[in-house]
Amino acid sequence: MKIAMLGSGFIGRFYADSIQGQRSRDKIVSIYSRREESAKKFAEDYGVAHYTTNMEESIAHPDVEMVCISLPNHKHEEAVMLCCKHKKAVICTKPLGRNAAEALRMLKAVEQAGIFHGYLEDLVYTPKSSKAIESVRNGALGRILWAKSRETHPGPHSDWFWDLEQAGGGAILDLGCHCVEIARCYIGKDILPVEVMCWADTQVKPIDAEDHAIALVKYENGAIGQFEVSWTFRGGMDLRDEVMGTEGTIWINNFLRTGFEMFTTGKGTNYVAEKAESSSGWLFPVGDEVNDLGYNHMFTDMFSSYEQGRAPRETFYDGYVVNAILDAAYASAKSKLWEPVKLEVWRGKTGVHKDSHLESYDAEHYLVKEELTHYGAKKVILKNKTTGKIVERVLE
Ligand SMILES: NC(=O)c1ccc[n+]([C@@H]2O[C@H](COP(=O)([O-])OP(=O)(O)OC[C@H]3O[C@@H](n4cnc5c(N)ncnc54)[C@H](O)[C@@H]3O)[C@@H](O)[C@H]2O)c1
């Protein structure tokens, strides 16, 4: 693939490390950055033939097959519209829009232009997430009841994130977008998100946006998604997921406490991992960030899908649904009520009812629970189907 990278900052460089890593045949052929020195430096660092401070020039460059948007949130729509104008395949970092209205305009535009579109939600592509999602799809956890995702860290690294107008929101939008999509992948992307209850507050930072939030997302089949996000967490970046189903449980830790622990007095150390707050004492380095954060697997899916003429796992439609859920979270944080998820476009199932929780034990009883006790007795707790009476039986 021949790629134009828009933005030479934090994520643009992570993406470039992934796209051009491992002797890849994919290549960034044009870099756009606001400042010439940044564009030039990026071009030197990654061997990019063309650099410019004109966004349209980069997109329209004849060598470019696909455009990768790594710009601040308020610049996503402008860049997407230019890709539509020049009929270039486009992949965009998260969040797709600052709100659902913006995301929907982008979705409609790419579909009308008939161009390939991918939503760069790396955290559903991590090796652990991919394996876990596959296990859930295969039924290893039974019916999914609850999917919790947590992303907390000490706050982002650039000025624009902290400006409500440019960023479009605080921790809910910046981090909640990851968590919501992770939960959707476990619960089922075709299951309608119905309503959201959210608490949000600005607890620490001198900003207008929220720096901490917790929310519940209710799905039509009765499953519950939960996100916990913060820009005020101390101790690095915490990326953890928990999934609970009728037949099993998954716990994932993508960053802290991954099984790699190191102690150093601080001598000879520098970069440890994204948003690590210390380079001495007990540390939790990440073996291969670009891989462990899912970037490699995400770009493989994007580029292979493009070549094979199919949609990738994550498209602008997913980005739009995520934005709609987060809009409801903002509404709920304000109203302190459950707020509906407003989806003008919904392509999944509708009218999915909550599955019955009644499991028959025999003709007369439902099974509540069975257990082998420490004193060797096998017990069942049953509910009479007619009288509703709960009884226990000790089995031989
Ligand atoms: N894991 C992830 O998927 C992940 C991680 C970090 C950031 N992001 C997303 O990537 C995007 C960029 O974030 P970042 O962390 O790279 O930010 P950054 O500030 O490090 O880099 C942004 C880039 O855009 C340029 N830029 C800034 N303001 C601009 C403007 N007004 N017009 C044109 N260019 C401008 C900057 O010069 C820089 O090259 C955001 O949408 C963010 O949410 C995603």
The ligand as an SDF file (V2000), in Angstrom:
LIG
                    3D

 44 48  0  0  0  0  0  0  0  0999 V2000
   -4.6970    4.6620   20.3060 N   0  0  0  0  0  0  0  0  0  0  0  0
   -5.1630    5.5170   19.4590 C   0  0  0  0  0  0  0  0  0  0  0  0
   -5.9000    5.1060   18.5890 O   0  0  0  0  0  0  0  0  0  0  0  0
   -4.7980    6.9680   19.5520 C   0  0  0  0  0  0  0  0  0  0  0  0
   -3.8130    7.3880   20.4340 C   0  0  0  0  0  0  0  0  0  0  0  0
   -3.5120    8.7610   20.4760 C   0  0  0  0  0  0  0  0  0  0  0  0
   -4.2020    9.6450   19.6720 C   0  0  0  0  0  0  0  0  0  0  0  0
   -5.1710    9.1950   18.8260 N   0  0  0  0  0  0  0  0  0  0  0  0
   -5.9390   10.1110   17.9780 C   0  0  0  0  0  0  0  0  0  0  0  0
   -5.0840   10.6190   16.9770 O   0  0  0  0  0  0  0  0  0  0  0  0
   -5.4290   11.9580   16.6540 C   0  0  0  0  0  0  0  0  0  0  0  0
   -4.1900   12.8220   16.8000 C   0  0  0  0  0  0  0  0  0  0  0  0
   -3.7260   12.7160   18.1300 O   0  0  0  0  0  0  0  0  0  0  0  0
   -2.1660   12.7780   18.4890 P   0  0  0  0  0  0  0  0  0  0  0  0
   -2.0520   12.1730   19.8280 O   0  0  0  0  0  0  0  0  0  0  0  0
   -1.3410   12.2550   17.4020 O   0  0  0  0  0  0  0  0  0  0  0  0
   -1.9870   14.3420   18.6000 O   0  0  0  0  0  0  0  0  0  0  0  0
   -0.6440   15.1710   18.3960 P   0  0  0  0  0  0  0  0  0  0  0  0
   -0.9280   16.5240   18.9450 O   0  0  0  0  0  0  0  0  0  0  0  0
    0.5230   14.4230   18.9390 O   0  0  0  0  0  0  0  0  0  0  0  0
   -0.4610   15.2380   16.8190 O   0  0  0  0  0  0  0  0  0  0  0  0
   -1.4080   15.8800   15.9990 C   0  0  0  0  0  0  0  0  0  0  0  0
   -0.8170   16.2270   14.6590 C   0  0  0  0  0  0  0  0  0  0  0  0
   -1.7470   17.0850   13.9850 O   0  0  0  0  0  0  0  0  0  0  0  0
   -1.1360   18.3680   13.7940 C   0  0  0  0  0  0  0  0  0  0  0  0
   -2.1270   19.4200   14.0920 N   0  0  0  0  0  0  0  0  0  0  0  0
   -2.4630   19.9170   15.2920 C   0  0  0  0  0  0  0  0  0  0  0  0
   -3.4030   20.8800   15.1500 N   0  0  0  0  0  0  0  0  0  0  0  0
   -3.6550   20.9650   13.8460 C   0  0  0  0  0  0  0  0  0  0  0  0
   -4.5060   21.7920   13.0870 C   0  0  0  0  0  0  0  0  0  0  0  0
   -5.2940   22.7000   13.6490 N   0  0  0  0  0  0  0  0  0  0  0  0
   -4.4910   21.6300   11.7550 N   0  0  0  0  0  0  0  0  0  0  0  0
   -3.7150   20.7090   11.1730 C   0  0  0  0  0  0  0  0  0  0  0  0
   -2.8610   19.9060   11.8450 N   0  0  0  0  0  0  0  0  0  0  0  0
   -2.8520   20.0350   13.1820 C   0  0  0  0  0  0  0  0  0  0  0  0
    0.0230   18.4330   14.7440 C   0  0  0  0  0  0  0  0  0  0  0  0
    0.9900   19.3270   14.2860 O   0  0  0  0  0  0  0  0  0  0  0  0
    0.4900   16.9860   14.7330 C   0  0  0  0  0  0  0  0  0  0  0  0
    1.2320   16.7010   13.5590 O   0  0  0  0  0  0  0  0  0  0  0  0
   -6.5930   12.3220   17.5810 C   0  0  0  0  0  0  0  0  0  0  0  0
   -7.8160   12.1620   16.9030 O   0  0  0  0  0  0  0  0  0  0  0  0
   -6.4720   11.3260   18.7130 C   0  0  0  0  0  0  0  0  0  0  0  0
   -7.7020   11.0420   19.3410 O   0  0  0  0  0  0  0  0  0  0  0  0
   -5.4650    7.8670   18.7440 C   0  0  0  0  0  0  0  0  0  0  0  0
  1  2  1  0
  2  3  2  0
  2  4  1  0
  4  5  1  0
  4 44  2  0
  5  6  2  0
  6  7  1  0
  7  8  2  0
  8  9  1  0
  8 44  1  0
  9 10  1  0
  9 42  1  0
 10 11  1  0
 11 12  1  0
 11 40  1  0
 12 13  1  0
 13 14  1  0
 14 15  2  0
 14 16  1  0
 14 17  1  0
 17 18  1  0
 18 19  2  0
 18 20  1  0
 18 21  1  0
 21 22  1  0
 22 23  1  0
 23 24  1  0
 23 38  1  0
 24 25  1  0
 25 26  1  0
 25 36  1  0
 26 27  1  0
 26 35  1  0
 27 28  2  0
 28 29  1  0
 29 30  1  0
 29 35  2  0
 30 31  1  0
 30 32  2  0
 32 33  1  0
 33 34  2  0
 34 35  1  0
 36 37  1  0
 36 38  1  0
 38 39  1  0
 40 41  1  0
 40 42  1  0
 42 43  1  0
M  CHG  2   8   1  16  -1
M  END
$$$$
